[in-house]
Amino acid sequence: MPSPLEGSPETELPDLTDHSSNTDRSQQPAIGLLAMARAAQAAVQVERETQTSLTDKRTPSMGTGIERNESGTLSPGSWDMRQSRVSDSEPKPEWPRRRAQHLSIGTIIAEHINNVLPTHLIYVPESKVLGRAAMQKSVQATIEKKVHDARNAGGVPENPKEYSYVVTDFVNDALAYAIFSHRWLDDGEPTFQDVTKPSRRRRLFAAGGAGLLKLSSFCAVAHAQGFDWAWSDTCCIDKTSSAELDEAIRSMFRWYRNAKLCIVHLADSLSREDMARDAWFTRGWTLQELLAPRRMKFYNKHWEPLTEGYDDKDTVPEGGLREILSDITEIPDREIKYFSASVDNFQQKMFWASKRRTTRVEDTAYSLIGIFNVSLMTAYGEGERAFYRLQVAIMEKTNTIDLFVWNGFCSYDHSLMARSPECFADPDLHVPRLLPWNIYVDDAGKQRMFQLGGFPARGGTSFTLTNVGLRIDLVLFDIYTDTPPPDSDFECRWKPGEFRADCIVWQPEYDDGRLPSPDETFTAYRTPDGPRSGPNSNLAFGLRPYTLGILDYEWGEANGQPGFLLDSLSRVSNARVDGCHRQTPLEYGLEDLRQLVVTTMKDCLYTAVILQDSGKPVAERRRLVRVANSAILRVRRPENGWGARAETVFML
């Protein structure tokens, strides 16, 4: 880039002589600046003369196409564009192609260790806990040799990205580790400081104890399984560092997923028959320690393997324990083997967690971060608010109304959110699809299967947490009742009632078919025009006002499109019929599907909550709260439809 003081060849440099009439005191700083400017001017002049002399020495074969006069300046019209072009007969210069550079082996190793592996690992042969820098130092020479040998054998690709993959595979092999899953002792577990500080390490080994024996047994089993590296949550996390503790909690699921083997110690079991009573299946953190690993081995209290198989996540005929684990935890055996972390199947995962306990109440939420694949900052001391923040983080990634379908105590931060996973202990609370994924209909004596994955979902299409409450769309009915809302699961039936309106009768459902007694029935009256005035008003009869909110209504029908669901069947052009993808509207079996929708909507039980008005409306929107300790209700849809549009409200 030319100097700012450098002009064109035709331009004279400016005169920097000071002609001002300032006093001597004011001229002193200017003299220094002028001297610097004159020196720069002289340097530019010398550089210009040097360039001129070099240009004069060029030979005509250089083909510059530039002519200069005796003063060294360009002659007018001396630039000929045709002369500047390279002749077709002359060979065109070949510019070297820029190639992507390979990252150094050390850089690839460091990136992988810092982003994938735990902060510390136990180096089993020397019984030492090493940090990430020490891990890299211990394996880098071995990996460099492997890369060198592979390159000589032609096994290292030239593509930089593929080259990084090859080096990363070598790192994974060199730092393959086993991970520990167990129930913590009340006292005596070796800490990070116990195993890293020499003085405390000597005292630890001199005193012994159950914690050290358990850790040593784990390392011995890991080494017997062929691993030089191991990880235990007791001594591989520096809990005095809040940053490291936060990283460990938020990365725990990934560390268990990346481990080559998870070794489980069942301290209360001797055989498979004892497993159901082991405390390991009741702890909160062990849920992700069961779901995340790809391979597991279970050991009893004496460190004897419970199976002889390679992977205890295999089925029993294959030498594993998958069916036994499924029976104990009520987790489908496929989820145990092939679990995928996401916000899908929210109700089901919360049901799994509802049976488990943690010592710290915050860990109830933190232990589920990896299972739902959300990000959540840890803040010990916040108490039950941690579970509320977990639900908010899940809400940001899904629009399922299962978040609001629970029984029990509400969160202190929001009436529509649960206080703990225990609120989801009822496995039947989830909101089912109106139609199953696969539907079989008869078409001219032939069974055809329809896969309706694109069928519209139930409930509102979105909800948002704002500074004035949770903005959500609900089908609302103002009702009046002389009894508090029921505190257990009841079915609501619409029947003709008093005051020329409909009433809702809450009836408990019994599997044996018997009818409820009168004191088990609760009645609420629905008045389309609101509460009546005068001596025959609802309030005069002692009826209390509530609002019935339908969560899983059919969106189209509740928004002024009564034929929405039926018409949508005609638009399911991407359904799979008999396993074949169809790009045209369904032609056969469509009437059967329509009839199935009508019947399903008639017999379906919808999910409702009892609400109360709270505070002044915001932007003409009602502000509501869920009635404390009220249970989820099952509502049958009126035969003539809901008769009301979905209304946007703010829930507090």
LUMMARZA-594383 format. One line per 4 residues: number of its first residue (from 1); their letters; for each residue x, y, z of C-alpha. Coordinates in nm, 3 decimals. Each point is the difference from the previous one (the first is absolute). Layout:
N
NUM = a = X,Y,Z; ...
//
This chain:
652
1 = mpsp = 0.000,0.000,0.000; 0.154,0.339,-0.097; 0.102,0.240,0.268; -0.248,0.279,0.076
5 = legs = 0.277,0.247,-0.085; 0.066,-0.155,-0.339; -0.157,0.174,-0.297; -0.032,-0.103,-0.362
9 = pete = 0.307,0.029,-0.225; -0.133,0.326,-0.144; -0.081,0.156,0.336; 0.250,0.211,0.188
13 = lpdl = 0.028,-0.058,0.371; -0.159,0.278,0.207; 0.212,0.271,0.152; 0.016,-0.068,0.372
17 = tdhs = 0.196,0.317,0.088; -0.144,0.181,0.298; -0.107,0.354,-0.108; -0.207,0.080,0.306
21 = sntd = 0.075,0.299,0.221; -0.056,-0.177,0.332; 0.212,0.067,0.306; 0.310,-0.206,0.075
25 = rsqq = -0.182,-0.195,0.274; -0.277,-0.107,-0.234; 0.244,-0.085,-0.279; 0.203,-0.250,0.202
29 = paig = -0.232,-0.299,-0.041; -0.061,0.091,-0.366; 0.376,-0.013,-0.075; 0.012,-0.365,0.108
33 = llam = -0.293,-0.089,-0.221; 0.148,0.183,-0.298; 0.329,-0.180,0.041; -0.179,-0.336,0.003
37 = araa = -0.201,0.096,-0.307; 0.313,0.112,-0.192; 0.174,-0.329,0.088; -0.298,-0.195,-0.129
41 = qaav = -0.006,0.216,-0.314; 0.365,-0.074,-0.067; -0.053,-0.374,0.051; -0.286,0.000,-0.249
45 = qver = 0.211,0.188,-0.252; 0.283,-0.253,0.037; -0.243,-0.290,-0.047; -0.145,0.166,-0.313
49 = etqt = 0.344,0.046,-0.152; 0.085,-0.362,0.074; -0.318,-0.123,-0.175; 0.076,0.224,-0.299
53 = sltd = 0.348,-0.141,-0.040; -0.128,-0.357,0.019; -0.265,0.075,-0.262; 0.259,0.143,-0.238
57 = krtp = 0.204,-0.321,0.024; -0.288,-0.222,-0.115; 0.038,-0.168,-0.338; -0.265,0.032,-0.272
61 = smgt = -0.077,-0.373,0.034; -0.151,0.071,0.340; -0.302,0.138,-0.183; -0.100,0.268,0.247
65 = gier = -0.159,0.216,-0.270; 0.110,0.311,0.192; 0.217,0.276,-0.147; 0.162,0.272,0.206
69 = nesg = 0.152,0.328,-0.107; 0.338,0.134,0.111; -0.143,0.135,0.326; -0.124,-0.346,0.089
73 = tlsp = -0.368,0.087,-0.022; -0.255,-0.177,-0.219; -0.037,0.127,-0.353; -0.354,0.090,-0.106
77 = gswd = -0.164,-0.291,-0.182; 0.293,-0.228,0.076; -0.222,-0.265,0.163; -0.121,-0.247,-0.260
81 = mrqs = -0.257,-0.251,0.126; 0.084,-0.234,-0.287; 0.365,-0.007,0.103; -0.095,-0.092,0.357
85 = rvsd = -0.166,-0.324,-0.109; 0.191,-0.323,-0.013; 0.043,-0.125,-0.351; -0.193,-0.312,-0.094
89 = sepk = 0.324,-0.157,-0.119; 0.166,0.052,0.335; -0.064,-0.258,0.273; -0.237,0.127,0.265
93 = pewp = 0.142,0.000,0.350; -0.139,-0.273,0.226; -0.075,0.136,0.342; 0.039,-0.252,0.283
97 = rrra = -0.335,-0.107,0.146; -0.055,0.082,0.363; -0.047,-0.323,0.194; -0.171,-0.029,0.333
101 = qhls = 0.258,-0.059,0.265; -0.014,-0.297,0.235; -0.032,0.085,0.364; 0.288,-0.118,0.208
105 = igti = -0.043,-0.328,0.184; 0.040,0.178,0.331; -0.279,0.244,-0.087; -0.239,-0.279,-0.095
109 = iaeh = 0.078,-0.191,0.319; -0.047,0.309,0.215; -0.333,0.090,-0.163; -0.135,-0.351,0.046
113 = innv = 0.112,-0.031,0.362; -0.135,0.342,0.098; -0.337,-0.041,-0.171; -0.081,-0.370,0.036
117 = lpth = 0.179,-0.157,0.295; -0.052,0.065,0.372; 0.213,0.260,0.174; 0.193,-0.272,0.188
121 = liyv = 0.057,-0.372,-0.048; 0.161,-0.266,0.216; 0.309,-0.150,-0.160; -0.051,-0.349,0.141
125 = pesk = 0.356,-0.146,-0.043; 0.141,0.274,0.224; -0.314,0.072,0.209; 0.023,0.370,-0.081
129 = vlgr = -0.264,0.256,-0.086; 0.114,0.203,-0.303; -0.136,0.320,-0.147; -0.055,0.068,-0.367
133 = aamq = 0.348,0.139,-0.063; 0.160,-0.303,0.163; -0.225,-0.232,-0.203; 0.121,0.159,-0.322
137 = ksvq = 0.363,-0.020,0.105; -0.031,-0.369,0.084; -0.150,-0.108,-0.334; 0.126,0.252,-0.258
141 = atie = 0.323,-0.187,-0.085; -0.192,-0.325,-0.049; -0.258,0.166,-0.224; 0.266,0.176,-0.209
145 = kkvh = 0.170,-0.333,-0.060; -0.331,-0.160,-0.105; -0.069,0.286,-0.241; 0.353,-0.031,-0.143
149 = darn = -0.037,-0.376,-0.051; -0.344,0.045,-0.155; 0.133,0.266,-0.236; 0.279,-0.230,-0.116
153 = aggv = -0.256,-0.272,-0.059; -0.221,0.239,-0.199; -0.275,-0.001,0.260; -0.010,0.375,0.069
157 = penp = -0.222,0.199,-0.242; 0.112,0.331,-0.150; -0.331,0.170,0.074; 0.054,0.205,0.320
161 = keys = -0.342,-0.085,0.141; 0.045,-0.372,-0.053; 0.352,0.029,0.135; -0.143,0.148,0.322
165 = yvvt = -0.243,-0.291,0.024; 0.285,-0.249,-0.024; 0.200,0.175,0.273; -0.312,0.025,0.216
169 = dfvn = -0.055,-0.376,-0.030; 0.354,-0.054,0.125; -0.073,0.230,0.296; -0.318,-0.191,0.084
173 = dala = 0.191,-0.327,-0.003; 0.287,0.136,0.208; -0.230,0.158,0.261; -0.282,-0.255,0.009
177 = yaif = -0.134,0.005,0.353; -0.236,-0.192,0.228; -0.246,0.198,0.212; -0.138,-0.079,0.344
181 = shrw = -0.365,-0.007,0.111; -0.080,-0.063,0.365; -0.189,0.124,0.302; 0.201,0.240,0.213
185 = lddg = 0.084,-0.088,0.358; -0.121,0.229,0.276; 0.364,0.074,0.084; 0.350,-0.105,-0.101
189 = eptf = 0.000,0.044,-0.379; 0.348,0.107,-0.125; -0.008,0.355,-0.135; 0.209,0.168,-0.267
193 = qdvt = 0.223,0.159,0.262; 0.045,-0.335,0.177; 0.154,-0.163,-0.306; 0.197,0.294,-0.142
197 = kpsr = 0.166,0.159,0.305; 0.292,-0.217,0.125; -0.061,0.051,0.370; -0.372,-0.078,-0.019
201 = rrrl = 0.068,-0.288,-0.237; 0.232,-0.161,0.255; -0.259,0.040,0.274; -0.270,-0.143,-0.228
205 = faag = 0.197,-0.314,-0.081; 0.108,-0.039,0.362; -0.356,0.024,0.134; -0.164,-0.209,-0.272
209 = gagl = -0.377,-0.022,0.033; -0.300,-0.112,-0.202; 0.029,0.290,-0.244; 0.360,-0.072,-0.093
213 = lkls = -0.075,-0.372,-0.026; -0.286,0.070,-0.241; 0.212,0.232,-0.213; 0.290,-0.249,-0.010
217 = sfca = -0.234,-0.283,-0.095; -0.145,0.207,-0.282; 0.348,0.076,-0.136; 0.097,-0.368,0.024
221 = vaha = -0.312,-0.106,-0.194; 0.058,0.272,-0.261; 0.360,-0.114,-0.049; -0.113,-0.363,-0.026
225 = qgfd = -0.242,0.108,-0.275; 0.295,0.147,-0.192; -0.021,0.370,0.091; 0.294,0.215,0.111
229 = waws = -0.225,0.298,0.061; -0.299,0.029,0.233; -0.234,0.263,0.142; -0.184,0.020,0.332
233 = dtcc = -0.219,0.289,0.111; 0.147,-0.019,0.350; 0.360,0.094,-0.076; 0.006,0.126,-0.361
237 = idkt = -0.189,0.325,0.063; 0.155,0.287,0.190; -0.310,0.108,0.187; 0.182,0.300,0.149
241 = ssae = -0.007,0.153,-0.350; -0.349,0.123,-0.086; 0.090,0.020,-0.370; 0.119,-0.360,-0.013
245 = ldea = -0.299,-0.123,0.200; -0.239,0.182,-0.234; 0.172,-0.147,-0.306; -0.011,-0.349,0.149
249 = irsm = -0.371,0.015,0.077; -0.093,0.132,-0.343; 0.233,-0.243,-0.180; -0.072,-0.308,0.211
253 = frwy = -0.237,-0.164,-0.247; 0.249,0.047,-0.285; 0.287,-0.141,0.206; -0.202,-0.313,0.076
257 = rnak = -0.104,-0.027,-0.364; 0.362,0.028,-0.123; 0.137,-0.257,0.247; 0.088,-0.338,-0.148
261 = lciv = -0.138,-0.182,0.305; -0.212,0.094,0.301; 0.074,-0.211,0.307; -0.294,-0.015,0.244
265 = hlad = 0.045,-0.104,0.362; -0.320,-0.118,0.170; 0.094,0.020,0.366; -0.326,-0.160,0.122
269 = slsr = -0.017,-0.294,-0.241; 0.146,-0.347,-0.011; -0.184,-0.136,-0.303; -0.250,0.097,-0.267
273 = edma = -0.285,-0.076,0.237; 0.120,0.274,0.238; 0.031,0.273,-0.261; -0.356,0.134,0.036
277 = rdaw = 0.069,0.091,0.365; 0.331,0.172,-0.065; 0.017,0.370,0.087; 0.183,0.069,-0.326
281 = ftrg = -0.337,-0.006,-0.180; -0.143,0.271,0.228; 0.264,0.270,-0.041; -0.048,0.298,-0.230
285 = wtlq = 0.343,0.011,-0.163; 0.001,-0.370,-0.087; -0.287,0.046,-0.248; 0.227,0.166,-0.255
289 = ella = 0.278,-0.241,0.099; -0.232,-0.279,-0.114; -0.119,0.165,-0.323; 0.314,0.173,-0.128
293 = prrm = 0.267,-0.277,-0.023; 0.018,-0.214,-0.310; 0.144,-0.296,0.190; -0.044,-0.096,0.368
297 = kfyn = 0.115,-0.269,0.240; -0.171,-0.058,0.336; 0.186,-0.131,0.307; -0.140,-0.109,0.335
301 = khwe = 0.112,0.116,0.345; 0.302,-0.234,-0.012; 0.104,0.127,-0.345; -0.111,-0.317,-0.173
305 = plte = -0.156,0.044,-0.346; -0.373,-0.071,-0.018; 0.032,-0.132,-0.356; 0.267,-0.155,-0.215
309 = gydd = -0.103,0.201,-0.305; 0.187,0.278,-0.174; -0.270,0.264,0.049; -0.267,-0.015,0.269
313 = kdtv = -0.220,0.226,-0.213; -0.051,-0.296,-0.229; -0.306,-0.221,0.042; -0.001,-0.291,0.245
317 = pegg = 0.034,-0.264,-0.275; 0.304,0.191,-0.124; 0.153,-0.005,0.348; -0.123,0.341,0.116
321 = lrei = -0.247,0.147,0.247; -0.211,0.225,-0.218; -0.339,-0.155,0.080; 0.078,-0.006,0.374
325 = lsdi = 0.105,0.365,-0.008; -0.319,0.087,-0.186; -0.220,-0.178,0.254; 0.168,0.175,0.293
329 = teip = 0.000,0.352,-0.145; -0.314,-0.022,-0.221; 0.211,0.139,-0.282; -0.061,-0.169,-0.338
333 = drei = 0.286,-0.235,-0.078; 0.065,0.174,-0.331; 0.053,0.331,0.181; 0.250,-0.166,0.232
337 = kyfs = 0.209,-0.114,-0.294; -0.054,0.280,-0.255; -0.097,0.305,0.204; 0.026,0.335,-0.178
341 = asvd = 0.021,0.322,0.200; -0.269,0.250,-0.105; -0.312,0.178,0.123; -0.223,-0.258,-0.168
345 = nfqq = -0.220,-0.226,0.217; 0.010,0.253,0.281; -0.265,-0.169,0.215; 0.163,-0.341,-0.030
349 = kmfw = 0.343,0.125,0.108; -0.145,0.195,0.291; -0.180,-0.317,0.107; 0.335,-0.181,0.012
353 = askr = 0.146,0.280,0.212; -0.298,0.018,0.236; 0.110,-0.315,0.183; 0.349,0.125,0.080
357 = rttr = 0.146,0.220,0.272; 0.304,0.223,0.035; 0.178,0.125,0.311; -0.001,0.359,-0.123
361 = vedt = -0.336,0.123,-0.125; 0.167,0.187,-0.287; 0.141,-0.327,-0.133; -0.355,-0.109,-0.079
365 = aysl = 0.021,0.241,-0.294; 0.374,-0.011,-0.071; -0.004,-0.379,-0.039; -0.250,0.038,-0.288
369 = igif = 0.195,0.257,-0.202; 0.164,-0.262,-0.222; -0.310,-0.218,-0.032; -0.196,0.290,-0.154
373 = nvsl = 0.308,0.141,-0.179; -0.046,0.355,0.130; 0.243,0.252,0.142; -0.045,0.118,0.356
377 = mtay = 0.235,0.194,0.227; 0.047,-0.153,0.343; -0.067,0.207,0.310; 0.001,-0.201,0.319
381 = gege = -0.211,0.169,0.260; -0.291,0.086,-0.231; -0.199,-0.300,0.124; -0.311,-0.111,-0.188
385 = rafy = 0.032,0.290,-0.244; 0.256,-0.211,-0.187; -0.278,-0.231,-0.120; -0.205,0.298,-0.116
389 = rlqv = 0.299,0.126,-0.203; 0.039,-0.347,-0.150; -0.361,0.007,-0.122; 0.055,0.346,-0.149
393 = aime = 0.309,-0.128,-0.184; -0.202,-0.293,-0.134; -0.283,0.235,-0.100; 0.241,0.192,-0.222
397 = ktnt = 0.054,-0.313,-0.212; -0.348,-0.155,-0.020; -0.367,0.096,-0.018; -0.142,-0.312,0.166
401 = idlf = -0.278,0.070,0.249; 0.118,-0.300,0.203; 0.199,0.258,0.198; -0.324,0.110,0.166
405 = vwng = -0.162,-0.339,0.057; 0.086,-0.101,0.356; -0.152,-0.049,0.344; 0.136,0.124,0.329
409 = fcsy = 0.158,0.324,0.117; 0.072,0.281,-0.241; 0.330,0.184,-0.024; 0.047,0.305,0.220
413 = dhsl = 0.087,0.191,-0.319; -0.297,-0.100,-0.216; -0.336,-0.164,0.065; -0.004,-0.194,-0.328
417 = mars = 0.339,-0.163,0.059; 0.077,-0.292,0.228; 0.210,0.031,0.314; 0.190,-0.327,-0.044
421 = pecf = 0.007,-0.317,-0.214; -0.228,-0.165,0.257; -0.289,0.190,-0.159; 0.040,-0.222,-0.310
425 = adpd = -0.018,-0.330,0.190; -0.328,-0.100,-0.170; 0.094,-0.181,-0.326; -0.348,0.061,-0.146
429 = lhvp = 0.022,0.378,0.014; 0.159,0.045,-0.341; -0.204,0.149,-0.281; -0.048,-0.266,-0.270
433 = rllp = -0.023,0.065,-0.369; -0.355,0.027,-0.129; 0.088,-0.269,-0.253; 0.281,-0.253,0.028
437 = wniy = 0.301,0.011,-0.230; -0.114,-0.310,-0.187; -0.362,-0.054,-0.100; -0.132,-0.316,-0.162
441 = vdda = -0.314,0.026,-0.212; -0.181,-0.249,-0.217; -0.001,0.069,-0.371; -0.189,-0.255,-0.209
445 = gkqr = 0.092,-0.276,0.239; 0.363,0.106,0.022; 0.159,0.151,0.309; 0.189,0.317,-0.079
449 = mfql = 0.226,0.186,0.242; 0.007,0.379,0.012; 0.288,0.182,0.172; -0.129,0.341,0.104
453 = ggfp = 0.311,0.162,0.140; -0.107,0.338,-0.142; -0.341,0.003,0.166; -0.059,0.325,0.191
457 = argg = 0.103,0.008,0.364; -0.241,0.065,0.285; -0.005,0.318,0.201; 0.142,0.341,-0.074
461 = tsft = 0.273,0.032,-0.258; 0.231,0.206,0.224; 0.041,0.156,0.341; 0.244,0.262,0.120
465 = ltnv = 0.124,0.106,0.342; -0.024,0.379,0.031; 0.047,0.253,0.279; -0.377,0.002,0.060
469 = glri = -0.046,-0.377,0.001; -0.007,-0.303,-0.225; -0.178,0.092,-0.323; -0.203,-0.303,-0.107
473 = dlvl = -0.315,-0.082,-0.198; -0.271,-0.191,0.190; -0.365,-0.085,-0.057; -0.165,0.159,0.304
477 = fdiy = -0.338,-0.052,0.168; -0.114,0.205,0.298; -0.161,-0.236,0.248; -0.154,0.022,0.347
481 = tdtp = 0.002,-0.272,0.262; -0.110,-0.047,0.359; 0.298,-0.224,0.078; 0.374,0.052,-0.039
485 = ppds = 0.163,-0.158,-0.306; 0.073,-0.368,0.055; 0.349,-0.087,0.116; 0.025,-0.327,-0.192
489 = dfec = -0.043,-0.119,-0.357; -0.365,0.029,-0.097; -0.182,-0.020,-0.329; -0.213,0.293,-0.108
493 = rwkp = -0.324,-0.064,-0.185; -0.218,0.268,-0.153; -0.369,-0.033,0.089; -0.305,0.230,-0.022
497 = gefr = -0.010,0.198,0.322; -0.180,0.273,0.182; -0.039,0.364,-0.102; -0.053,-0.107,-0.362
501 = adci = 0.373,-0.072,-0.028; 0.224,-0.302,-0.009; 0.161,-0.147,0.307; 0.312,-0.205,0.046
505 = vwqp = -0.016,-0.304,0.224; 0.332,-0.123,0.135; -0.015,-0.373,0.051; 0.279,-0.231,0.112
509 = eydd = 0.070,-0.285,-0.240; 0.008,-0.354,0.140; 0.153,-0.294,-0.179; -0.265,-0.238,0.138
513 = grlp = -0.279,0.204,-0.159; -0.180,0.093,0.325; -0.170,0.339,0.023; 0.126,0.271,0.234
517 = spde = -0.196,0.094,0.306; -0.164,0.346,0.015; 0.268,0.137,0.231; 0.262,-0.093,-0.259
521 = tfta = -0.162,0.211,-0.270; 0.071,0.370,-0.048; -0.212,0.225,-0.218; 0.092,0.328,-0.167
525 = yrtp = -0.237,0.213,-0.206; 0.099,0.170,-0.322; -0.185,0.318,-0.091; 0.078,0.134,-0.347
529 = dgpr = -0.101,0.356,0.094; 0.191,0.018,0.327; -0.143,0.012,0.353; -0.368,0.085,0.026
533 = sgpn = -0.124,0.281,0.217; -0.299,0.002,0.233; -0.127,-0.246,0.259; 0.060,-0.300,-0.230
537 = snla = 0.361,0.089,-0.081; 0.280,-0.250,0.021; 0.164,0.187,0.285; -0.328,0.007,0.194
541 = fglr = 0.001,-0.380,-0.003; 0.352,-0.004,0.146; 0.176,-0.085,-0.329; 0.365,0.109,-0.027
545 = pytl = 0.141,0.126,-0.332; 0.278,-0.195,-0.169; 0.128,-0.039,-0.355; 0.042,-0.333,-0.174
549 = gild = 0.299,0.009,-0.238; 0.026,-0.268,-0.272; 0.364,-0.069,-0.083; -0.010,-0.259,-0.280
553 = yewg = -0.285,0.122,-0.216; 0.007,-0.042,-0.378; 0.162,0.321,-0.111; -0.193,0.048,-0.322
557 = eang = -0.339,-0.080,0.145; 0.052,0.235,0.293; 0.094,0.283,-0.238; -0.307,0.017,-0.216
561 = qpgf = 0.075,-0.289,-0.236; -0.243,-0.277,0.100; 0.102,-0.221,-0.289; 0.369,0.053,0.047
565 = llds = 0.086,-0.350,0.118; -0.213,-0.171,-0.260; 0.133,0.214,-0.282; 0.357,-0.053,0.116
569 = lsrv = -0.031,-0.369,-0.079; -0.044,0.088,-0.367; 0.318,0.204,0.017; 0.218,-0.273,0.145
573 = snar = 0.157,-0.049,-0.339; 0.337,-0.102,0.141; -0.134,-0.291,0.202; 0.153,-0.342,-0.043
577 = vdgc = -0.251,-0.262,-0.108; 0.106,-0.365,0.022; 0.358,0.119,0.046; -0.002,0.195,-0.330
581 = hrqt = 0.030,0.378,-0.016; -0.296,0.168,-0.173; 0.021,0.348,-0.150; -0.370,0.015,-0.089
585 = pley = -0.301,0.039,0.231; -0.128,-0.322,0.150; -0.277,-0.152,-0.207; -0.094,-0.325,0.168
589 = gled = -0.087,-0.045,0.363; -0.053,0.375,0.045; -0.362,-0.035,0.111; 0.104,-0.255,0.260
593 = lrql = 0.259,0.244,0.129; -0.258,0.277,0.022; -0.231,-0.221,0.200; 0.288,-0.099,0.226
597 = vvtt = 0.070,0.367,0.074; -0.363,0.068,0.088; -0.018,-0.303,0.229; 0.334,0.078,0.164
601 = mkdc = -0.096,0.359,0.073; -0.325,-0.116,0.156; 0.160,-0.258,0.227; 0.322,0.184,0.075
605 = lyta = 0.071,0.141,0.346; 0.153,0.346,-0.019; 0.230,0.159,0.256; -0.122,0.299,0.202
609 = vilq = 0.118,0.210,0.294; -0.199,0.209,0.250; 0.098,0.367,-0.011; -0.080,0.323,0.183
613 = dsgk = 0.029,0.362,-0.106; 0.300,0.180,0.148; 0.067,0.368,-0.036; -0.100,0.244,-0.266
617 = pvae = -0.004,-0.096,-0.368; 0.303,0.084,-0.212; -0.068,0.133,-0.350; -0.360,-0.121,0.036
621 = rrrl = 0.128,-0.350,0.076; -0.110,-0.183,0.312; 0.257,-0.088,0.265; -0.064,-0.336,0.164
625 = vrva = 0.158,-0.235,0.251; -0.047,-0.370,0.049; -0.196,-0.074,0.317; 0.241,-0.124,0.265
629 = nsai = 0.010,-0.378,0.047; -0.267,-0.055,-0.265; 0.034,-0.313,-0.208; 0.002,-0.050,-0.374
633 = lrvr = -0.352,-0.071,-0.125; -0.112,-0.220,-0.287; -0.268,0.169,-0.207; -0.220,-0.153,-0.266
637 = rpen = -0.055,0.224,-0.299; -0.363,0.116,-0.044; -0.166,-0.169,-0.295; -0.059,0.333,-0.175
641 = gwga = 0.364,0.106,0.042; 0.169,0.230,0.245; -0.209,0.295,-0.106; 0.277,0.241,0.090
645 = raet = 0.312,0.135,-0.159; 0.342,-0.046,0.150; 0.079,0.310,0.202; 0.343,0.148,0.063
649 = vfml = 0.061,0.050,0.372; 0.292,0.069,0.233; 0.062,-0.266,0.263; 0.172,0.100,0.324
//
